C-alpha cells in the first residue's frame, strides 16, 4: 500500500515535470504556441479597447461637468442681472421717497412759519383787552 502511494506520488511528480518542460520549450511555430500567441493578441486588443473606452469615458464625464458648470454660471449671471434690476428699482423708489420727504418737510416748515406769523398778531389783541 505504501509502495502504491509512492508510485502515485512519483507519477504526479513526473507529470508536473513534463508540464514544466513543455512550458519551458515554448515555440511560437507550434500549434499550442500559435494558439497562445493569438490569445495574447486578442487580450492585448481587448485591453487597448478597454483603455480607450475608459479614457473616452473620463473625457465624456469632464465634458458633462463642464456643460453643467456653464449652465450654473448662466443661472448665476441671470440671478445677478435680476438682482441688479431690483436694486435699481429700489434706488428709484428711494429717490422718489426722499424727494417726497423733502417736499413735505418744506411744506411743514412753510406751514409752521405761517402759523408762527399768524399767532403773534392774534395774541396781541388778546393782550390789549
N, CA, C and O atoms as a printed pandas DataFrame, in Angstrom:
     atom_number atom_name residue_name chain_id  residue_number  x_coord  y_coord  z_coord
0              1         N          UNK        A               1    0.828   -1.179    0.000
1              2        CA          UNK        A               1    0.000    0.000    0.000
2              3         C          UNK        A               1    0.885    1.261    0.000
3              4         O          UNK        A               1    0.609    2.266   -0.655
4              5         N          UNK        A               2    1.940    1.133    0.763
5              6        CA          UNK        A               2    2.872    2.251    0.824
6              7         C          UNK        A               2    3.568    2.430   -0.521
7              8         O          UNK        A               2    3.801    3.555   -0.964
8              9         N          UNK        A               3    3.888    1.344   -1.149
9             10        CA          UNK        A               3    4.531    1.414   -2.468
10            11         C          UNK        A               3    3.585    2.031   -3.498
11            12         O          UNK        A               3    4.023    2.777   -4.374
12            13         N          UNK        A               4    2.307    1.726   -3.395
13            14        CA          UNK        A               4    1.328    2.304   -4.330
14            15         C          UNK        A               4    1.273    3.835   -4.157
15            16         O          UNK        A               4    1.209    4.568   -5.145
16            17         N          UNK        A               5    1.298    4.301   -2.938
17            18        CA          UNK        A               5    1.269    5.743   -2.673
18            19         C          UNK        A               5    2.524    6.410   -3.238
19            20         O          UNK        A               5    2.465    7.510   -3.788
20            21         N          UNK        A               6    3.649    5.730   -3.092
21            22        CA          UNK        A               6    4.903    6.277   -3.626
22            23         C          UNK        A               6    4.854    6.315   -5.150
23            24         O          UNK        A               6    5.344    7.259   -5.771
24            25         N          UNK        A               7    4.253    5.271   -5.755
25            26        CA          UNK        A               7    4.135    5.241   -7.216
26            27         C          UNK        A               7    3.232    6.376   -7.686
27            28         O          UNK        A               7    3.553    7.039   -8.672
28            29         N          UNK        A               8    2.122    6.617   -7.012
29            30        CA          UNK        A               8    1.198    7.702   -7.365
30            31         C          UNK        A               8    1.903    9.056   -7.235
31            32         O          UNK        A               8    1.761    9.929   -8.091
32            33         N          UNK        A               9    2.647    9.207   -6.174
33            34        CA          UNK        A               9    3.386   10.445   -5.945
34            35         C          UNK        A               9    4.440   10.650   -7.027
35            36         O          UNK        A               9    4.639   11.767   -7.505
36            37         N          UNK        A              10    5.097    9.593   -7.399
37            38        CA          UNK        A              10    6.118    9.665   -8.442
38            39         C          UNK        A              10    5.488   10.016   -9.780
39            40         O          UNK        A              10    6.038   10.819  -10.534
40            41         N          UNK        A              11    4.313    9.407  -10.088
41            42        CA          UNK        A              11    3.623    9.719  -11.354
42            43         C          UNK        A              11    3.214   11.198  -11.383
43            44         O          UNK        A              11    3.317   11.858  -12.417
44            45         N          UNK        A              12    2.753   11.701  -10.248
45            46        CA          UNK        A              12    2.340   13.102  -10.178
46            47         C          UNK        A              12    3.539   14.025  -10.396
47            48         O          UNK        A              12    3.441   15.013  -11.124
48            49         N          UNK        A              13    4.662   13.705   -9.768
49            50        CA          UNK        A              13    5.884   14.495   -9.953
50            51         C          UNK        A              13    6.338   14.442  -11.400
51            52         O          UNK        A              13    6.797   15.442  -11.951
52            53         N          UNK        A              14    6.210   13.268  -12.019
53            54        CA          UNK        A              14    6.610   13.105  -13.419
54            55         C          UNK        A              14    5.747   13.981  -14.320
55            56         O          UNK        A              14    6.265   14.638  -15.223
56            57         N          UNK        A              15    4.432   13.995  -14.083
57            58        CA          UNK        A              15    3.525   14.817  -14.898
58            59         C          UNK        A              15    3.829   16.302  -14.718
59            60         O          UNK        A              15    3.829   17.055  -15.691
60            61         N          UNK        A              16    4.086   16.723  -13.494
61            62        CA          UNK        A              16    4.441   18.116  -13.231
62            63         C          UNK        A              16    5.735   18.492  -13.952
63            64         O          UNK        A              16    5.854   19.587  -14.500
64            65         N          UNK        A              17    6.689   17.586  -13.945
65            66        CA          UNK        A              17    7.962   17.835  -14.623
66            67         C          UNK        A              17    7.762   17.943  -16.124
67            68         O          UNK        A              17    8.371   18.794  -16.772
68            69         N          UNK        A              18    6.900   17.073  -16.694
69            70        CA          UNK        A              18    6.623   17.136  -18.137
70            71         C          UNK        A              18    5.952   18.455  -18.495
71            72         O          UNK        A              18    6.296   19.083  -19.496
72            73         N          UNK        A              19    4.988   18.874  -17.667
73            74        CA          UNK        A              19    4.303   20.150  -17.919
74            75         C          UNK        A              19    5.275   21.316  -17.862
75            76         O          UNK        A              19    5.214   22.223  -18.691
76            77         N          UNK        A              20    6.165   21.293  -16.889
77            78        CA          UNK        A              20    7.152   22.352  -16.751
78            79         C          UNK        A              20    8.103   22.359  -17.940
79            80         O          UNK        A              20    8.459   23.419  -18.454
80            81         N          UNK        A              21    8.511   21.169  -18.372
81            82        CA          UNK        A              21    9.401   21.047  -19.523
82            83         C          UNK        A              21    8.719   21.587  -20.776
83            84         O          UNK        A              21    9.340   22.293  -21.571
84            85         N          UNK        A              22    7.464   21.261  -20.949
85            86        CA          UNK        A              22    6.730   21.718  -22.125
86            87         C          UNK        A              22    6.583   23.245  -22.087
87            88         O          UNK        A              22    6.666   23.903  -23.124
88            89         N          UNK        A              23    6.367   23.798  -20.905
89            90        CA          UNK        A              23    6.243   25.245  -20.774
90            91         C          UNK        A              23    7.571   25.931  -21.090
91            92         O          UNK        A              23    7.592   27.009  -21.684
92            93         N          UNK        A              24    8.651   25.318  -20.702
93            94        CA          UNK        A              24    9.977   25.890  -20.961
94            95         C          UNK        A              24   10.346   25.809  -22.432
95            96         O          UNK        A              24   11.122   26.629  -22.920
96            97         N          UNK        A              25    9.807   24.845  -23.133
97            98        CA          UNK        A              25   10.153   24.641  -24.538
98            99         C          UNK        A              25    9.126   25.282  -25.463
99           100         O          UNK        A              25    8.791   24.723  -26.508
100          101         N          UNK        A              26    8.624   26.458  -25.078
101          102        CA          UNK        A              26    7.625   27.163  -25.877
102          103         C          UNK        A              26    8.201   27.507  -27.243
103          104         O          UNK        A              26    9.303   28.043  -27.358
104          105         N          UNK        A              27    7.430   27.187  -28.272
105          106        CA          UNK        A              27    7.839   27.508  -29.637
106          107         C          UNK        A              27    6.659   28.216  -30.302
107          108         O          UNK        A              27    5.531   27.725  -30.304
108          109         N          UNK        A              28    6.954   29.368  -30.855
109          110        CA          UNK        A              28    5.873   30.148  -31.452
110          111         C          UNK        A              28    5.323   29.494  -32.714
111          112         O          UNK        A              28    4.215   29.817  -33.140
112          113         N          UNK        A              29    6.078   28.581  -33.318
113          114        CA          UNK        A              29    5.629   27.906  -34.541
114          115         C          UNK        A              29    4.752   26.701  -34.270
115          116         O          UNK        A              29    4.074   26.225  -35.181
116          117         N          UNK        A              30    4.741   26.196  -33.056
117          118        CA          UNK        A              30    3.935   25.011  -32.756
118          119         C          UNK        A              30    2.461   25.414  -32.632
119          120         O          UNK        A              30    2.139   26.590  -32.466
120          121         N          UNK        A              31    1.584   24.430  -32.715
121          122        CA          UNK        A              31    0.142   24.691  -32.632
122          123         C          UNK        A              31   -0.229   25.325  -31.296
123          124         O          UNK        A              31   -0.930   26.337  -31.289
124          125         N          UNK        A              32    0.217   24.769  -30.152
125          126        CA          UNK        A              32   -0.110   25.440  -28.886
126          127         C          UNK        A              32    0.505   26.837  -28.806
127          128         O          UNK        A              32   -0.091   27.746  -28.229
128          129         N          UNK        A              33    1.686   27.006  -29.379
129          130        CA          UNK        A              33    2.339   28.319  -29.375
130          131         C          UNK        A              33    1.543   29.334  -30.179
131          132         O          UNK        A              33    1.388   30.483  -29.765
132          133         N          UNK        A              34    1.033   28.899  -31.342
133          134        CA          UNK        A              34    0.220   29.802  -32.169
134          135         C          UNK        A              34   -1.077   30.178  -31.455
135          136         O          UNK        A              34   -1.507   31.331  -31.488
136          137         N          UNK        A              35   -1.689   29.190  -30.814
137          138        CA          UNK        A              35   -2.923   29.469  -30.071
138          139         C          UNK        A              35   -2.656   30.477  -28.953
139          140         O          UNK        A              35   -3.434   31.404  -28.724
140          141         N          UNK        A              36   -1.536   30.267  -28.268
141          142        CA          UNK        A              36   -1.174   31.160  -27.175
142          143         C          UNK        A              36   -0.901   32.575  -27.694
143          144         O          UNK        A              36   -1.311   33.556  -27.074
144          145         N          UNK        A              37   -0.218   32.675  -28.815
145          146        CA          UNK        A              37    0.073   33.989  -29.394
146          147         C          UNK        A              37   -1.222   34.690  -29.831
147          148         O          UNK        A              37   -1.382   35.890  -29.609
148          149         N          UNK        A              38   -2.139   33.945  -30.446
149          150        CA          UNK        A              38   -3.415   34.539  -30.860
150          151         C          UNK        A              38   -4.205   35.030  -29.646
151          152         O          UNK        A              38   -4.797   36.110  -29.667
152          153         N          UNK        A              39   -4.201   34.220  -28.598
153          154        CA          UNK        A              39   -4.911   34.600  -27.379
154          155         C          UNK        A              39   -4.295   35.874  -26.782
155          156         O          UNK        A              39   -5.014   36.757  -26.314
156          157         N          UNK        A              40   -2.963   35.959  -26.804
157          158        CA          UNK        A              40   -2.283   37.157  -26.298
158          159         C          UNK        A              40   -2.662   38.388  -27.125
159          160         O          UNK        A              40   -2.894   39.465  -26.576
160          161         N          UNK        A              41   -2.723   38.218  -28.462
161          162        CA          UNK        A              41   -3.110   39.338  -29.322
162          163         C          UNK        A              41   -4.542   39.777  -29.038
163          164         O          UNK        A              41   -4.831   40.972  -28.993
164          165         N          UNK        A              42   -5.443   38.804  -28.845
165          166        CA          UNK        A              42   -6.837   39.125  -28.528
166          167         C          UNK        A              42   -6.933   39.879  -27.203
167          168         O          UNK        A              42   -7.655   40.869  -27.090
168          169         N          UNK        A              43   -6.203   39.401  -26.216
169          170        CA          UNK        A              43   -6.216   40.061  -24.911
170          171         C          UNK        A              43   -5.638   41.473  -24.994
171          172         O          UNK        A              43   -6.141   42.396  -24.353
172          173         N          UNK        A              44   -4.582   41.633  -25.786
173          174        CA          UNK        A              44   -3.984   42.961  -25.948
174          175         C          UNK        A              44   -4.966   43.915  -26.627
175          176         O          UNK        A              44   -5.104   45.064  -26.209
176          177         N          UNK        A              45   -5.651   43.439  -27.675
177          178        CA          UNK        A              45   -6.640   44.275  -28.360
178          179         C          UNK        A              45   -7.781   44.648  -27.414
179          180         O          UNK        A              45   -8.243   45.789  -27.404
180          181         N          UNK        A              46   -8.227   43.679  -26.622
181          182        CA          UNK        A              46   -9.290   43.943  -25.666
182          183         C          UNK        A              46   -8.827   44.962  -24.618
183          184         O          UNK        A              46   -9.580   45.856  -24.233
184          185         N          UNK        A              47   -7.599   44.814  -24.171
185          186        CA          UNK        A              47   -7.039   45.750  -23.197
186          187         C          UNK        A              47   -6.960   47.166  -23.781
187          188         O          UNK        A              47   -7.296   48.143  -23.111
188          189         N          UNK        A              48   -6.515   47.261  -25.030
189          190        CA          UNK        A              48   -6.448   48.568  -25.692
190          191         C          UNK        A              48   -7.836   49.196  -25.807
191          192         O          UNK        A              48   -8.011   50.389  -25.558
192          193         N          UNK        A              49   -8.819   48.377  -26.188
193          194        CA          UNK        A              49  -10.191   48.870  -26.336
194          195         C          UNK        A              49  -10.740   49.367  -24.994
195          196         O          UNK        A              49  -11.371   50.421  -24.917
196          197         N          UNK        A              50  -10.489   48.588  -23.948
197          198        CA          UNK        A              50  -10.962   48.989  -22.622
198          199         C          UNK        A              50  -10.283   50.281  -22.156
199          200         O          UNK        A              50  -10.922   51.140  -21.549
200          201         N          UNK        A              51   -9.003   50.408  -22.440
201          202        CA          UNK        A              51   -8.287   51.641  -22.092
202          203         C          UNK        A              51   -8.847   52.832  -22.840
203          204         O          UNK        A              51   -8.994   53.916  -22.276
204          205         N          UNK        A              52   -9.159   52.630  -24.109
205          206        CA          UNK        A              52   -9.734   53.705  -24.916
206          207         C          UNK        A              52  -11.111   54.095  -24.385
207          208         O          UNK        A              52  -11.416   55.281  -24.263
208          209         N          UNK        A              53  -11.935   53.110  -24.072
209          210        CA          UNK        A              53  -13.265   53.386  -23.531
210          211         C          UNK        A              53  -13.168   54.111  -22.189
211          212         O          UNK        A              53  -13.948   55.020  -21.904
212          213         N          UNK        A              54  -12.217   53.702  -21.386
213          214        CA          UNK        A              54  -12.036   54.335  -20.084
214          215         C          UNK        A              54  -11.639   55.797  -20.239
215          216         O          UNK        A              54  -12.193   56.671  -19.571
216          217         N          UNK        A              55  -10.681   56.059  -21.119
217          218        CA          UNK        A              55  -10.241   57.438  -21.302
218          219         C          UNK        A              55  -11.342   58.269  -21.940
219          220         O          UNK        A              55  -11.521   59.432  -21.579
220          221         N          UNK        A              56  -12.088   57.691  -22.890
221          222        CA          UNK        A              56  -13.196   58.419  -23.502
222          223         C          UNK        A              56  -14.287   58.673  -22.471
223          224         O          UNK        A              56  -14.933   59.721  -22.488
224          225         N          UNK        A              57  -14.489   57.722  -21.584
225          226        CA          UNK        A              57  -15.488   57.892  -20.530
226          227         C          UNK        A              57  -15.125   59.055  -19.623
227          228         O          UNK        A              57  -15.994   59.823  -19.210
228          229         N          UNK        A              58  -13.843   59.184  -19.314
229          230        CA          UNK        A              58  -13.401   60.294  -18.468
230          231         C          UNK        A              58  -13.577   61.612  -19.206
231          232         O          UNK        A              58  -13.976   62.611  -18.606
232          233         N          UNK        A              59  -13.281   61.625  -20.503
233          234        CA          UNK        A              59  -13.446   62.846  -21.282
234          235         C          UNK        A              59  -14.923   63.222  -21.328
235          236         O          UNK        A              59  -15.278   64.388  -21.160
236          237         N          UNK        A              60  -15.778   62.232  -21.554
237          238        CA          UNK        A              60  -17.213   62.495  -21.595
238          239         C          UNK        A              60  -17.697   63.038  -20.253
239          240         O          UNK        A              60  -18.516   63.956  -20.205
240          241         N          UNK        A              61  -17.189   62.469  -19.173
241          242        CA          UNK        A              61  -17.588   62.936  -17.838
242          243         C          UNK        A              61  -17.145   64.383  -17.640
243          244         O          UNK        A              61  -17.900   65.204  -17.119
244          245         N          UNK        A              62  -15.924   64.688  -18.057
245          246        CA          UNK        A              62  -15.429   66.053  -17.919
246          247         C          UNK        A              62  -16.232   67.027  -18.785
247          248         O          UNK        A              62  -16.499   68.154  -18.369
248          249         N          UNK        A              63  -16.616   66.596  -19.983
249          250        CA          UNK        A              63  -17.437   67.445  -20.848
250          251         C          UNK        A              63  -18.798   67.702  -20.205
251          252         O          UNK        A              63  -19.309   68.821  -20.237
252          253         N          UNK        A              64  -19.374   66.661  -19.625
253          254        CA          UNK        A              64  -20.673   66.817  -18.955
254          255         C          UNK        A              64  -20.544   67.759  -17.760
255          256         O          UNK        A              64  -21.406   68.610  -17.542
256          257         N          UNK        A              65  -19.470   67.605  -16.989
257          258        CA          UNK        A              65  -19.239   68.501  -15.851
258          259         C          UNK        A              65  -19.068   69.942  -16.316
259          260         O          UNK        A              65  -19.577   70.873  -15.692
260          261         N          UNK        A              66  -18.350   70.114  -17.412
261          262        CA          UNK        A              66  -18.121   71.457  -17.971
262          263         C          UNK        A              66  -19.447   72.076  -18.397
263          264         O          UNK        A              66  -19.704   73.246  -18.114
264          265         N          UNK        A              67  -20.289   71.302  -19.074
265          266        CA          UNK        A              67  -21.590   71.805  -19.505
266          267         C          UNK        A              67  -22.445   72.179  -18.301
267          268         O          UNK        A              67  -23.144   73.192  -18.321
268          269         N          UNK        A              68  -22.389   71.375  -17.269
269          270        CA          UNK        A              68  -23.148   71.659  -16.055
270          271         C          UNK        A              68  -22.652   72.944  -15.398
271          272         O          UNK        A              68  -23.450   73.756  -14.932
272          273         N          UNK        A              69  -21.339   73.123  -15.362
273          274        CA          UNK        A              69  -20.769   74.341  -14.778
274          275         C          UNK        A              69  -21.157   75.577  -15.600
275          276         O          UNK        A              69  -21.429   76.637  -15.035
276          277         N          UNK        A              70  -21.181   75.442  -16.933
277          278        CA          UNK        A              70  -21.590   76.568  -17.780
278          279         C          UNK        A              70  -23.040   76.938  -17.516
279          280         O          UNK        A              70  -23.387   78.116  -17.431
280          281         N          UNK        A              71  -23.885   75.915  -17.386
281          282        CA          UNK        A              71  -25.296   76.157  -17.105
282          283         C          UNK        A              71  -25.450   76.863  -15.753
283          284         O          UNK        A              71  -26.232   77.803  -15.619
284          285         N          UNK        A              72  -24.703   76.402  -14.769
285          286        CA          UNK        A              72  -24.755   77.023  -13.441
286          287         C          UNK        A              72  -24.288   78.478  -13.510
287          288         O          UNK        A              72  -24.878   79.352  -12.876
288          289         N          UNK        A              73  -23.233   78.733  -14.277
289          290        CA          UNK        A              73  -22.720   80.094  -14.422
290          291         C          UNK        A              73  -23.767   80.986  -15.095
291          292         O          UNK        A              73  -23.932   82.143  -14.708
292          293         N          UNK        A              74  -24.472   80.457  -16.096
293          294        CA          UNK        A              74  -25.520   81.236  -16.763
294          295         C          UNK        A              74  -26.660   81.556  -15.798
295          296         O          UNK        A              74  -27.195   82.665  -15.803
296          297         N          UNK        A              75  -27.022   80.582  -14.978
297          298        CA          UNK        A              75  -28.074   80.819  -13.986
298          299         C          UNK        A              75  -27.646   81.898  -12.993
299          300         O          UNK        A              75  -28.444   82.755  -12.613
300          301         N          UNK        A              76  -26.382   81.848  -12.578
301          302        CA          UNK        A              76  -25.871   82.867  -11.660
302          303         C          UNK        A              76  -25.857   84.245  -12.323
303          304         O          UNK        A              76  -26.185   85.244  -11.682
304          305         N          UNK        A              77  -25.481   84.306  -13.597
305          306        CA          UNK        A              77  -25.484   85.568  -14.336
306          307         C          UNK        A              77  -26.899   86.147  -14.394
307          308         O          UNK        A              77  -27.103   87.344  -14.192
308          309         N          UNK        A              78  -27.871   85.275  -14.673
309          310        CA          UNK        A              78  -29.268   85.710  -14.758
310          311         C          UNK        A              78  -29.735   86.227  -13.395
311          312         O          UNK        A              78  -30.381   87.272  -13.312
312          313         N          UNK        A              79  -29.407   85.498  -12.337
313          314        CA          UNK        A              79  -29.792   85.923  -10.990
314          315         C          UNK        A              79  -29.133   87.258  -10.638
315          316         O          UNK        A              79  -29.766   88.117  -10.024
316          317         N          UNK        A              80  -27.876   87.436  -11.021
317          318        CA          UNK        A              80  -27.173   88.688  -10.769
318          319         C          UNK        A              80  -27.846   89.843  -11.507
319          320         O          UNK        A              80  -28.020   90.925  -10.947
320          321         N          UNK        A              81  -28.218   89.613  -12.749
321          322        CA          UNK        A              81  -28.884   90.652  -13.532
322          323         C          UNK        A              81  -30.235   91.019  -12.912
323          324         O          UNK        A              81  -30.588   92.197  -12.839
324          325         N          UNK        A              82  -30.987   90.012  -12.466
325          326        CA          UNK        A              82  -32.267   90.272  -11.811
326          327         C          UNK        A              82  -32.054   91.064  -10.516
327          328         O          UNK        A              82  -32.823   91.973  -10.203
328          329         N          UNK        A              83  -31.021   90.715   -9.781
329          330        CA          UNK        A              83  -30.720   91.431   -8.544
330          331         C          UNK        A              83  -30.342   92.877   -8.833
331          332         O          UNK        A              83  -30.763   93.786   -8.119
332          333         N          UNK        A              84  -29.558   93.089   -9.866
333          334        CA          UNK        A              84  -29.180   94.460  -10.244
334          335         C          UNK        A              84  -30.415   95.281  -10.623
335          336         O          UNK        A              84  -30.546   96.440  -10.232
336          337         N          UNK        A              85  -31.313   94.664  -11.387
337          338        CA          UNK        A              85  -32.535   95.362  -11.773
338          339         C          UNK        A              85  -33.366   95.699  -10.542
339          340         O          UNK        A              85  -33.935   96.787  -10.453
340          341         N          UNK        A              86  -33.437   94.777   -9.602
341          342        CA          UNK        A              86  -34.205   95.001   -8.375
342          343         C          UNK        A              86  -33.592   96.140   -7.560
343          344         O          UNK        A              86  -34.309   96.996   -7.043
344          345         N          UNK        A              87  -32.269   96.145   -7.451
345          346        CA          UNK        A              87  -31.578   97.206   -6.708
346          347         C          UNK        A              87  -31.813   98.558   -7.398
347          348         O          UNK        A              87  -32.022   99.571   -6.731
348          349         N          UNK        A              88  -31.777   98.564   -8.718
349          350        CA          UNK        A              88  -32.023   99.802   -9.458
350          351         C          UNK        A              88  -33.451  100.305   -9.195
351          352         O          UNK        A              88  -33.674  101.500   -9.000
352          353         N          UNK        A              89  -34.398   99.384   -9.192
353          354        CA          UNK        A              89  -35.792   99.739   -8.906
354          355         C          UNK        A              89  -35.918  100.306   -7.483
355          356         O          UNK        A              89  -36.589  101.316   -7.268
356          357         N          UNK        A              90  -35.273   99.651   -6.527
357          358        CA          UNK        A              90  -35.299  100.134   -5.140
358          359         C          UNK        A              90  -34.657  101.513   -5.025
359          360         O          UNK        A              90  -35.134  102.356   -4.267
360          361         N          UNK        A              91  -33.590  101.745   -5.764
361          362        CA          UNK        A              91  -32.910  103.047   -5.748
362          363         C          UNK        A              91  -33.841  104.128   -6.273
363          364         O          UNK        A              91  -33.911  105.224   -5.718
364          365         N          UNK        A              92  -34.557  103.810   -7.348
365          366        CA          UNK        A              92  -35.512  104.780   -7.901
366          367         C          UNK        A              92  -36.614  105.086   -6.885
367          368         O          UNK        A              92  -37.000  106.240   -6.704
368          369         N          UNK        A              93  -37.114  104.039   -6.228
369          370        CA          UNK        A              93  -38.153  104.244   -5.212
370          371         C          UNK        A              93  -37.616  105.070   -4.051
371          372         O          UNK        A              93  -38.320  105.933   -3.525
372          373         N          UNK        A              94  -36.377  104.814   -3.648
373          374        CA          UNK        A              94  -35.763  105.576   -2.561
374          375         C          UNK        A              94  -35.635  107.044   -2.944
375          376         O          UNK        A              94  -35.937  107.929   -2.144
376          377         N          UNK        A              95  -35.187  107.301   -4.171
377          378        CA          UNK        A              95  -35.052  108.684   -4.625
378          379         C          UNK        A              95  -36.408  109.389   -4.614
379          380         O          UNK        A              95  -36.512  110.536   -4.181
380          381         N          UNK        A              96  -37.441  108.700   -5.089
381          382        CA          UNK        A              96  -38.792  109.273   -5.097
382          383         C          UNK        A              96  -39.264  109.547   -3.676
383          384         O          UNK        A              96  -39.829  110.603   -3.390
384          385         N          UNK        A              97  -39.025  108.581   -2.785
385          386        CA          UNK        A              97  -39.436  108.747   -1.386
386          387         C          UNK        A              97  -38.698  109.900   -0.726
387          388         O          UNK        A              97  -39.306  110.677    0.012
388          389         N          UNK        A              98  -37.405  110.025   -0.975
389          390        CA          UNK        A              98  -36.630  111.114   -0.394
390          391         C          UNK        A              98  -37.112  112.465   -0.916
391          392         O          UNK        A              98  -37.192  113.431   -0.159
392          393         N          UNK        A              99  -37.429  112.533   -2.198
393          394        CA          UNK        A              99  -37.944  113.787   -2.767
394          395         C          UNK        A              99  -39.268  114.152   -2.118
395          396         O          UNK        A              99  -39.514  115.322   -1.824
396          397         N          UNK        A             100  -40.120  113.164   -1.893
397          398        CA          UNK        A             100  -41.399  113.411   -1.240
398          399         C          UNK        A             100  -41.199  113.887    0.188
399          400         O          UNK        A             100  -41.873  114.816    0.633
400          401         N          UNK        A             101  -40.276  113.256    0.911
401          402        CA          UNK        A             101  -39.991  113.652    2.291
402          403         C          UNK        A             101  -39.483  115.096    2.331
403          404         O          UNK        A             101  -39.922  115.876    3.176
404          405         N          UNK        A             102  -38.568  115.463    1.434
405          406        CA          UNK        A             102  -38.053  116.835    1.409
406          407         C          UNK        A             102  -39.172  117.819    1.082
407          408         O          UNK        A             102  -39.244  118.899    1.669
408          409         N          UNK        A             103  -40.043  117.449    0.149
409          410        CA          UNK        A             103  -41.156  118.323   -0.214
410          411         C          UNK        A             103  -42.099  118.506    0.968
411          412         O          UNK        A             103  -42.532  119.623    1.250
412          413         N          UNK        A             104  -42.419  117.419    1.659
413          414        CA          UNK        A             104  -43.302  117.505    2.822
414          415         C          UNK        A             104  -42.654  118.304    3.951
415          416         O          UNK        A             104  -43.351  119.020    4.670
416          417         N          UNK        A             105  -41.350  118.197    4.119
417          418        CA          UNK        A             105  -40.645  118.980    5.138
418          419         C          UNK        A             105  -40.744  120.480    4.819
419          420         O          UNK        A             105  -40.975  121.299    5.708
420          421         N          UNK        A             106  -40.568  120.820    3.547
421          422        CA          UNK        A             106  -40.676  122.227    3.150
422          423         C          UNK        A             106  -42.084  122.761    3.421
423          424         O          UNK        A             106  -42.269  123.865    3.932
424          425         N          UNK        A             107  -43.071  121.931    3.058
425          426        CA          UNK        A             107  -44.457  122.348    3.298
426          427         C          UNK        A             107  -44.710  122.501    4.793
427          428         O          UNK        A             107  -45.357  123.457    5.221
428          429         N          UNK        A             108  -44.199  121.558    5.590
429          430        CA          UNK        A             108  -44.365  121.634    7.033
430          431         C          UNK        A             108  -43.685  122.885    7.590
431          432         O          UNK        A             108  -44.244  123.585    8.433
432          433         N          UNK        A             109  -42.473  123.152    7.108
433          434        CA          UNK        A             109  -41.741  124.337    7.562
434          435         C          UNK        A             109  -42.495  125.613    7.174
435          436         O          UNK        A             109  -42.587  126.554    7.961
436          437         N          UNK        A             110  -43.030  125.631    5.956
437          438        CA          UNK        A             110  -43.787  126.796    5.500
438          439         C          UNK        A             110  -45.055  126.957    6.338
439          440         O          UNK        A             110  -45.423  128.069    6.716
440          441         N          UNK        A             111  -45.723  125.825    6.626
441          442        CA          UNK        A             111  -46.949  125.901    7.426
442          443         C          UNK        A             111  -46.634  126.381    8.837
443          444         O          UNK        A             111  -47.379  127.185    9.397
444          445         N          UNK        A             112  -45.532  125.896    9.419
445          446        CA          UNK        A             112  -45.126  126.358   10.749
446          447         C          UNK        A             112  -44.806  127.843   10.728
447          448         O          UNK        A             112  -45.153  128.564   11.663
448          449         N          UNK        A             113  -44.151  128.308    9.676
449          450        CA          UNK        A             113  -43.806  129.729    9.551
450          451         C          UNK        A             113  -45.080  130.563    9.459
451          452         O          UNK        A             113  -45.185  131.613   10.093
452          453         N          UNK        A             114  -46.053  130.092    8.664
453          454        CA          UNK        A             114  -47.317  130.819    8.538
454          455         C          UNK        A             114  -48.051  130.835    9.872
455          456         O          UNK        A             114  -48.604  131.865   10.256
456          457         N          UNK        A             115  -48.067  129.737   10.570
457          458        CA          UNK        A             115  -48.730  129.635   11.856
458          459         C          UNK        A             115  -48.047  130.547   12.876
459          460         O          UNK        A             115  -48.709  131.234   13.653
460          461         N          UNK        A             116  -46.735  130.542   12.861
461          462        CA          UNK        A             116  -45.985  131.383   13.795
462          463         C          UNK        A             116  -46.228  132.861   13.475
463          464         O          UNK        A             116  -46.332  133.674   14.393
464          465         N          UNK        A             117  -46.320  133.215   12.218
465          466        CA          UNK        A             117  -46.555  134.600   11.819
466          467         C          UNK        A             117  -47.986  135.014   12.172
467          468         O          UNK        A             117  -48.211  136.171   12.529
468          469         N          UNK        A             118  -48.932  134.125   12.085
469          470        CA          UNK        A             118  -50.334  134.437   12.362
470          471         C          UNK        A             118  -50.590  134.492   13.868
471          472         O          UNK        A             118  -51.473  135.240   14.287
472          473         N          UNK        A             119  -49.894  133.769   14.674
473          474        CA          UNK        A             119  -50.137  133.730   16.128
474          475         C          UNK        A             119  -49.761  135.026   16.824
475          476         O          UNK        A             119  -50.544  135.476   17.659
476          477         N          UNK        A             120  -48.652  135.652   16.557
477          478        CA          UNK        A             120  -48.344  136.885   17.284
478          479         C          UNK        A             120  -49.403  137.957   17.051
479          480         O          UNK        A             120  -49.719  138.713   17.969
480          481         N          UNK        A             121  -49.949  138.039   15.859
481          482        CA          UNK        A             121  -50.961  139.052   15.596
482          483         C          UNK        A             121  -52.242  138.681   16.328
483          484         O          UNK        A             121  -52.970  139.580   16.749
484          485         N          UNK        A             122  -52.545  137.429   16.495
485          486        CA          UNK        A             122  -53.745  137.005   17.208
486          487         C          UNK        A             122  -53.516  137.129   18.696
487          488         O          UNK        A             122  -54.480  137.366   19.424
488          489         N          UNK        A             123  -52.319  136.988   19.186
489          490        CA          UNK        A             123  -52.035  137.093   20.609
490          491         C          UNK        A             123  -52.017  138.559   21.049
491          492         O          UNK        A             123  -52.345  138.849   22.200
492          493         N          UNK        A             124  -51.651  139.472   20.185
493          494        CA          UNK        A             124  -51.583  140.893   20.545
494          495         C          UNK        A             124  -52.948  141.470   20.899
495          496         O          UNK        A             124  -53.016  142.176   21.905
496          497         N          UNK        A             125  -54.055  141.240   20.166
497          498        CA          UNK        A             125  -55.337  141.807   20.568
498          499         C          UNK        A             125  -55.807  141.226   21.884
499          500         O          UNK        A             125  -56.484  141.927   22.636
500          501         N          UNK        A             126  -55.500  140.031   22.192
501          502        CA          UNK        A             126  -55.951  139.444   23.432
502          503         C          UNK        A             126  -55.214  140.073   24.604
503          504         O          UNK        A             126  -55.767  140.162   25.700
504          505         N          UNK        A             127  -53.987  140.507   24.397
505          506        CA          UNK        A             127  -53.208  141.089   25.471
506          507         C          UNK        A             127  -53.675  142.515   25.761
507          508         O          UNK        A             127  -53.515  142.963   26.897
508          509         N          UNK        A             128  -54.240  143.254   24.808
509          510        CA          UNK        A             128  -54.706  144.619   24.993
510          511         C          UNK        A             128  -56.025  144.675   25.757
511          512         O          UNK        A             128  -56.311  145.708   26.363
512          513         N          UNK        A             129  -56.773  143.717   25.762
513          514        CA          UNK        A             129  -58.056  143.718   26.439
514          515         C          UNK        A             129  -57.842  143.521   27.855
515          516         O          UNK        A             129  -58.801  143.487   28.626
